[in-house]
Amino acid sequence: MATILVSSCLLGLPTRYDGKSMPCEEIISLIKEHTLIPVCPEQAGGLPTPRVPSERTGDKVMTKDGRDVTAEYAKGADIAEDLARMYKADLAIFKANSPSCGYGMIYDGSFTGGKCEGNGVTADRITGLGIPVFREDQIEEIKEFLNRVSS
């Protein structure tokens, strides 16, 4: 049995910037055999839901209306990092493209839907702990990883 840090919105909680969720049944079903730890770094960092969309540009996270929310994203990443350590997370499954949770590819900061290579603030922190991070669109890779760690 693995312990998995998971973006709350993927578990059906309405924590996205628009107040909606993005439930992923394949990820939710992992609770049958694994411990899932929900986390929304944006909320943990003090941002409201719903909230103005944000994108990462370099080391900063800016809202679409020009407000710097880097400190809130850093605080949320701190809390996610604490949860990962406290629960001894084996892996994380995060929401793709997010300025907090995105892994490998994130929105590029132009608010046009463009993407660039990179990680969200929290994904950077969790990978820095040596914990593998996956996106919800990598379900086959997640299952392969879980089979390896469970055997």
RAWOMO-V361771 format. One record per backbone hydrogen bond with DSSP energy under -1.0 kcal/mol. CO is the residue of the C=O (numbers start at 1). NH is the residue of the N-H. E is the energy in kcal/mol with one decimal. If there is no record, write none. Layout:
# RAWOMO-V361771
CO|NH|E / CO|NH|E
This chain:
# RAWOMO-V361771
2|35|-2.6 / 3|90|-3.1 / 3|91|-1.2 / 4|37|-3.3 / 5|93|-2.9 / 6|39|-2.2 / 7|10|-1.3 / 8|11|-1.4 / 8|13|-1.8 / 9|12|-1.2 / 9|22|-2.1 / 10|24|-2.5 / 13|15|-2.3 / 16|19|-2.3 / 17|51|-3.2 / 20|16|-2.2 / 24|28|-2.7 / 25|29|-2.5 / 27|30|-1.4 / 28|31|-1.7 / 29|32|-1.7 / 30|33|-1.6 / 30|34|-1.9 / 35|4|-3.3 / 37|6|-2.8 / 39|8|-2.1 / 40|44|-2.9 / 41|45|-1.9 / 42|47|-2.3 / 43|46|-2.0 / 53|64|-2.5 / 55|62|-2.4 / 57|60|-1.9 / 60|57|-2.9 / 61|69|-2.7 / 62|55|-2.3 / 63|66|-2.2 / 67|63|-2.8 / 69|73|-2.1 / 70|74|-2.5 / 71|75|-2.4 / 72|76|-2.3 / 73|77|-2.1 / 74|78|-2.3 / 75|79|-2.0 / 76|80|-2.4 / 77|81|-2.6 / 78|82|-2.3 / 79|83|-2.4 / 80|84|-2.6 / 81|85|-2.2 / 82|86|-3.1 / 83|87|-2.7 / 84|89|-2.4 / 91|5|-2.2 / 92|134|-2.5 / 93|7|-2.2 / 95|98|-1.1 / 97|107|-1.7 / 98|102|-1.5 / 99|121|-2.4 / 100|122|-1.0 / 100|123|-2.0 / 102|120|-3.4 / 106|116|-2.7 / 114|108|-2.5 / 116|106|-2.6 / 120|124|-2.4 / 121|125|-1.7 / 122|126|-2.7 / 123|127|-2.4 / 124|128|-1.8 / 126|131|-1.7 / 127|130|-1.7 / 132|92|-2.2 / 134|94|-3.0 / 135|138|-1.8 / 138|142|-2.4 / 139|143|-2.5 / 140|144|-2.3 / 141|145|-2.4 / 142|146|-2.8 / 143|147|-2.3 / 144|148|-1.9 / 145|149|-2.4 / 146|150|-1.8
